[in-house]
Amino acid sequence: MSQPPRLAGIAVVSSTAIVNALLAGPAHALVIQDNLNGASSSYDWVALNGACLTAGNGTGSIPGCATSSFTYYRDRNSKLVGGASGSVPDAPGYGALRLTNGDTAEGANGDNQTGAVVSRFTFGMQEGLQVTFSTVTYGGDNLRGTGADGISFYLADGSKSPTVGGLGGSLGYSCSNVNGAYDGVAGGYIGIGIDEFGNFSNKADNTDSGPAFQANRISVRGSGDTNWAGLRAAYPGYYPDSLSASKRAQAVQNTCARGYAQDWSSGKDGGDVRGRRLAYNYRMLGISDLPDKIANQQAASRPTRAKGIPIVYSLKLTQNGLLSMSYSYNGGAATPVITDQDITQANGPVPASLRFGFAAGTGGGSNVHEITCFKAEPVGQSSSSAGTNVQQSARVEAGSQVYLAYYHPTNWWGELSAQNLLYDPATDSVSIATVANWNAHCTLTGGHCAATGTSVVAQAPDSRKILTWSGSTGIPLRWDANLPAAHKARLTAGDAAPSGDRLDYLRGDRSKELSAAGAGLFRKRTGLLGDIIDSSPAWVGAPSSPYSGPWTDALYKRASPPEPAGSYDAFRQARAQRLNVVYVGANDGLLHGFRSGYYNAAGAFVGNDAGKPNDGREVLAYMPGAVLDTIQSTNAALAYSSPQYVHNLFVDATPGTGDLYYAGAWHTWLVGGLGPGANRGGPLASKSATATGGALYALDVTEPERFSDTPAAASATVIGEWNNTLQCTGDSACGDNLGNTYGTPVIRRLHNGQWAVLFGNGLGSKSGSAGLFIMLVDPADGSRSFRYLGTGYGPQQDPAGANGRNGIAYVTPADLDGDHITDYVYAGDVFGNLWRFDLTSDNPDHWHAGSRPLMQTGGKPISTRVAVGSVPGTGTGAAAMPRVVVAFGTGRRLEQTQGSEAVFEPGGQGLYGVWDWDMAGWNAVAGAQARYASLASATRPLSAANLTQQSITAEGRAAGSTVTVRTVSANKVCWQGSSACASGNNKYGWQLPLPSATREQVIYNPVIAYGMVIVNTTIPPGSALSQALSCNAEVPSGFTMGVSMGSGGAAAQSFFSSTNSSTFPLLNNGIVSGIGLSGTGTPSVVTAKKRPYLVQQTVGGSGAITQINPGANGAGARLNWIRLR
């Protein structure tokens, strides 16, 4: 994920110091952060009525709610409810700013209350303003099903004195048409109404603008100065001092309701003054209806803040008047209300300084209204915390360059950069160049490119080669006769009249994007490359599969292979200098392919060839038909082109690549799924929900230099696309087993002489079961057919007893005898079962899933790929045979939606290594050199009780280290049936529990290198509420773990260098087996100067390089790997 740098600390200064700083000059580094959870506020606020700190001690500018000197609630016999534990006061550090009290029943405990704070300090607008604040509303009497009035936040001209606006529906900001507290805020510039009851946007209640009454709405009003003092100063002849208090009230109310100056010169309402329409009367600027109620815990006996629904708001106002405002409901994706709108025409120029205000009221209902944090800073200093608790899941592709993918949650755009790997002989170290060779965001969008420091001319939309699927063949993505009517209808759903405008927008045309003045049809994009979250870059260069020599099936030696001897060598030589292309899926609905130089005949990288440049220009894009049918929605929050777009996922999975032979020639394919993308209702946020967007696509990318978007070329490039309507051999309804296709498909040769694409059935299928799909490619003509091997484990086998939907995300093929033909496929499902699929037969009818799982984790989900390898035997005879071990981690993340944060599994996850002891059938047919340790019978399925337990023994900073490292135990595995130990030889592998308290888990794929299992773990961030308490974006952290494949424990030597040198430190004399890099995705292993390094991306978006110790697992202990070819 691309995240701006976080603040290292917050300077606490007094309001006097702030004012002096503003008077002295621009506040270049001024940050105001008030978490409002402590004993006092460090800033100077004017507190009115019920405003108090629930953990306050009476010092500072805001009173403490429970202190003896604060009597607002006691005077009203209003018992304080809610807080952190259900009663107030809160402990310091666990409080909030309370504006009104609530109730525990349908009573009057919180009725007719108001509260407000307005800053005495101001904020200079020389560099613009970025504000983050959070609210929580709970514990009321559920008046009319909504509760109390609501909360407002406002900005007012800093040259005016602090004031609060009308109460009731005006929420303390605008003037009121009907209420006794009628004056609007003096010099009001922007007011945000968090409107539970529904009157803030109701022009029958306040001002002369707004649609109507609507509960649970976020509304933004503009500037105004409609109050007695303001009207008297502007129109002294029409608003004389002689008016009585009641007539002054009527004068302001009538003026507010009509929007014109009123003539009261005769002591009564003389009506509108012609030509004197108020320039500013808190005009409605934008609205957004919430996905659910603002308030909760209504009529609850003991409401608490922790059970409330936090809403985090982000407001940005540039010094020239461009306004953006969004909110995140319950940790969900940020919902835009206004985006880069020039408000100066309707609102007037931006004042030189602004002050801040919060207000709330309950009217005839009640609710606890609280502000849990407030932060103000210059534009661009840091990111908002709204909806950022997901991290990018990139695997870094690395060669002479590394490819780093990013996403930005503000307006949802992405980047993909190519940066050189550098070796510095002076320091004997490897690093990643800070200046990119190219950045795909820049090549598509154009303009100045910060990543490269150059200006880039954008690719013309009409010149882009973008393809799609018609339902039967590949076609150009253009609004012409080739595009089926059904696709056109879905692309224009909800439009007044069908046209190609939206398709042009998706192709990159920006002529109909919203302008700053509000003109235009479609959402204004920051960049044309969409956000890249769960799709990692897939690099395709020269053919490099290990398919040299004649093909021989080691199990079926008499079989005649369809691949002619030497044909792959000829293919590799012919394509040795083909254009390198980096493919990545994005949530703009496209799989993109960007050119990236090539390797010459000598094997040297060439980036400056005019015909095959390393410039990141897009050479191909593909919009799956499943995406074309869902990228427009009548639900604006899910519609990519809508100005009200919140967020959705479309092409959100990593494609797989590989070479295969059919129709007399070798080909290179790119095959991918959509991850959680293309569901009609958005990402699935429930384990029992049914997916509607599962699909798989395949492209022929053999000759990237010849990509074209002519109909003939599109048909040849797009091999096909399949969804849940697909049919299998002998099973016409097998598509019911296809869910959201998360995993990366794998292209392999099978024993029946055919090449195949292997992929898990995905998550959320209609059947809810787990299984393996096999797409067979006919060697004669390339036609495709499907097989499905089901496990029989579906909702009724849910270990949680909740009828959840099972599924397999990733599969791992294993070639046990080195003949480049897959023998078994291993996979884990999200119910925590480890499976083996037997593909050893040359007859597909005999392929099958195991009758029972190899192991069960007790419901801990396996949502990533498993790693398969062999470890040396222990003992003599049969015990000396190597063991097949399957290593994996447990954990799962449910996607963020509009109304919910990303949800991680609870604690208690871990790493596992499980021996596949059932090799008798294999050994009976395999050659002597390809046999593995086996048992005649054993416990099945295995459980954690059958495994040797390892543990994390310490965490800390090793000498010279700048990051936290870990040590783990090194307990020996006493293998069942062996003499590895003097006694107790009854174990089938190992388990390394991850810390439960932090919910650490595995959501990224592990890899095997140098006898070690390497995997990035994830420590989830705090809950949506905990993030709302600080106004700082929280992202996951984690460790890169490296443990022995054979034991799950520490190797003989430390595996990681914490200083990126050839020094591998100890921690308190313990072997270092983990390093706290907060890495995302799957690390890549590269070699520089004959030394291996891990290259990966961190949660901050930057690349990280770590030298690893290839000899850590001991001399002579290198394992004979089952290569994941």
C-alpha positions, 0 to 999 in steps of 0.5 A: 500500500502506498502510504505517506510517512507517518508523523514521528511525534506530535508537538503539544503547544498552547493556543497562545503559541499557535496564535503567535506562530500564525502571526509570525508567518505561515504555519508550515509544520503546524499539526493540531492533534487532540485525541480528547481521551485524556484528563484535559485538552492541550488546546484552548476551546470554548466549551458550552453547555454539555460539552465535557471530557469523560476522562477529564479532571477539570483542568484545561479548557474543557471541563470534566464530565464527572467533576464537582464543578461541572453541573450541566447534567446534574442540574438536569438530573441526567445520569451519565451513561456509556463511556468505555465501561458503561459508566463515567468517568473514564480512565485517562487515555480511554475517554472522549469529548462528550457533547450530550448524554444518552439514556438506557430506556425510553425516558428523558435522561438525555432529552433536550440537551446541547453541547458544543466546543469552538476553538479560540485558536485558528488555523492559517490557510497558507498551505490549505487544511486537512482535517480528520475527526471521528464521532460515535453515537450510541445509547439513546431512546430510539426516538422515531427509530433514529434517536436524537438530532445529531452532531455538526463539525464546522469551519468558521472565519478566524477573524470572527469571534467564536460562535455556535449556530442554531440548535435543533435541526441546524445542529449548531451551524446554520441559522434556523427557520423555526427554533428559538436558538436561531442565529447561524454561526458568524462567518461560517464557511463549511458545516458538516451535519451528521444527521440522525434525525433528518433535519439538517438538510431540510429547508423547511427547518433551516435555510432556504436550500436542501432537498428534504427531511432524511434521517441518517444522512451526512450533509455539507453546507456552505458559508453563511453569516445569517444571524442578528449581528451579521444582518444588522451590520450588513443591512442596518436600515432593514434590521433596526436596533429598536426591534424587540427580542421576539421580533429579532428572532422572527426577523432572523428566522424569516430571513433564514427561510427565504434567503433574502434580506427582510425589511423590518424598518417599520417594526414588522416584516415588510417582506423580501427586499428586492435585489437583496438576496443573501450572498451566503446562507449556508447553501447545501453543497453535498449529501450522502446517505449512510449505509445504516443507522448512525446510532446504535445501542438504543434503549440498552441497559448498559451502552458502551463506546466500544460497541458504538459504530465509529464514523471517521471523517476526512475533509480537505480544503486547499488554499484556492478553495477546492473541497474534498470530504469523505467519511468511513462508516465502521471502518469501511471504505471512504465514501466521498461526499464532495471531491475536488469541488471549487466552492469559491463561486458559491461560498466566497473566497477561503478566509485567511484563517479558520477556526473549528467547532463541534456541536450536538443536540438531542431535541426530544430524543436522546443519544450519547454524542461523542468526538473521539479525536480531532486532527488538523494539518496542512494539505498533504502532510499525512493521510487520513485514517478513514478506511485504510486498514487493508494492505497491499498484497504484492509479491515483488517480481525481481530481476535486474529491476523490481516491480512495486505495486501500490494503491492510494485509498483517497480516490482509489488509484494505483501505481506500478513502478520499475526500479533498478536493483543496485549493487554498491561495491563500496559497501558490498550491499544491494539496494533498490534505486529511489528513482523509478525507470518508469511508473505505469500511473504516469504512462497512462495519466501523463504529466509530471511524474514524481516517481521518475522526475520527468514529464510523461505524455499520456497514451492516447485512449484510442491507441490503447489495445484493450480487449474483452470477452463477448461470451464466445470470443475475444473482441476489442473493447469498443462501442461498436457492432462487435460489443454484444447488446447485453454488454451495452445494456449493463454498461449503461444501466441506470442511464437516461439514454445508452451511449458509449461515453462510459466505455470511453471513460473506462478506456481512458477518456477524461473529457466527461469527468467532473470539473472543479465547477461541478460540470461533467458526468463521471468521477474525476480520477486522480490517475487512470491506473486503478488501485492495485490491492491483491494482484501482484505483478507477473513478469513474462520474459523469455521462455525459461521453463525446464523442459529441455530434452526429450519428454519421458513420463517416468510412470508411463515410459511407453507413452508417446509424448505430444511434444517433439524432442527438442521443440522447447529448446527451439521455442526458447531460442526463437523467443529468447529476445521477446519483449518483457511485459509486466502484467498486473490486475487493477480495480479499474477493471483491467488486467494491464500489460506494461512493456519492460525492455528485453534480454539480448542474445548474450543474456544482458538486459536492454532497456534503451531499444526503440523497438522494445523500450523499458518505458512502462507503456501499456501494450495490452489490457483486458477487461474480463466479461464478468467485470464488464457486466458489473463495473457499472451498477445502479448502486452508485457506491459500487459503480466505478464511474460514479461521482459517488463511488466508494470502492469496489474490487474487479481484477483483484488477483495475481495471474499465473503464467506458463508455457504449454504445447498444443496444435503443433507449437509451444505457447505462453499463456497468462491465466488469472482469476478476479479474486474477490472482484466482480460481485454484483453486490461488492466484496463478500464480507461474510463467510456464508455469502455467495459469490456472483463474480467468480471467473477465470480468463486465459490469454495467449501472450506468446508474441507481445510484439504483435498485440493488436485490437483488431477483431481477428487479433482479439479472438486469437489473444483471448483464449477464453473466459469461464464463470459459474456456468461452466460444465465439466466432463460428466458433470453439467452443474460443476459450475456451482462449485466455482466461487470467487477465484482468489488463487493464482492458476498453475499451468502444468503437464499431466500424465494423460499427455495433456497440459492443464490449468490447475486452480482451486474452486475459490470461495463463496461458491453456490455449493459451498464445497471445496475442490480442485478444477482442472482445465485440460488443453487438447494437444491436437487443437487446443480446445478446452475441457474441465474436470472437477475433483470435489472433497465433499466438505461443504457447509455441513462440515463447517467446524464452527457449526455456522453453515459457512461456505468452504473453498480452496483459494490456492493449489500447489502441484508436486512433481515427485520424480522430476519428469516435469509432470504433476503427480499430486496436487496439495491444497488447504481449504478455509475450514482448515483441512489439508488435502491431497489430490491424486493425478498419478493415473494416465486416465483422468477418470481415475483422478481423485481427492483424498477420501479424508483430509491429511490434517485438520487444524481445528477450524483455523482457515488455510487461505494461502498456498501450501509449500511442498518439499522433502526433508532428509530421512532419519535412520537406515532402510525405509526410514532413510527415505526422504519425507514429503512435507507440506508447510502452510500457515493459517489465517484469513482476511475478509474484504473491506466494504462500504460499511465494514472494516477488513476483518481478520481471523481471531488469535490462535493461528500458526505455522505447520509442517505436515508429513504426507505419510501415505506414499505406499501407492506412489512407491509401488510405481515410482522408480527407486530414486523417487520413493519417499518414507511411508507408513502402512497406516496412521491417524487420519486426519492428523491434528495438532496433537500429532505434531511437535510443538515449537514456540517463539522464545524471544523478541528484541533488537539484536546488536546493530539491528534497527528492527525487531527480530525473533528467536524460536525453539529448535525442538527435534521432530521425533518422526513416527516409525523412525528412530530419530529420538531415543523414545517418543517417535510418534510425530508427523510434523511440527507446529509453530503457534503465532502470538494469539494476543495480537491475532498474528496470522498468515494471509500470504503465500509461503516459499521454500528456499535453502531448506527454510520455509519463508513467510510473511505474517500479519499482525492486524491493526486495531479495530475501527473504533480503536483507530477512530480514537487516534485519527491516525491511519493504522496498518497491519504489521508483521514478521518475515519468518524463516524456519526449518522445513524439517522441524519448524524451529530454528536453523543451525545459524541465524537466517536473516541479516538485520543490517543487510550485510553478511553478518547474521546476528544473534539475539541473546545468543539465540538464532534469529528466525524472524525479522519485523519488516512488516512485509506484504505478499510473498518474498522473492529470492534474488542473487547478487554477487553470489549472495541471496537476498529477499526482496519484498514490499512493506506495508508502507509501499517501499521495497525492502531487501534483506540478505539471507544465510544460505547455509543457515540450515547446516552444511550438507542439509540442503533438501531435495526440493519438489520443485513447484514447476 
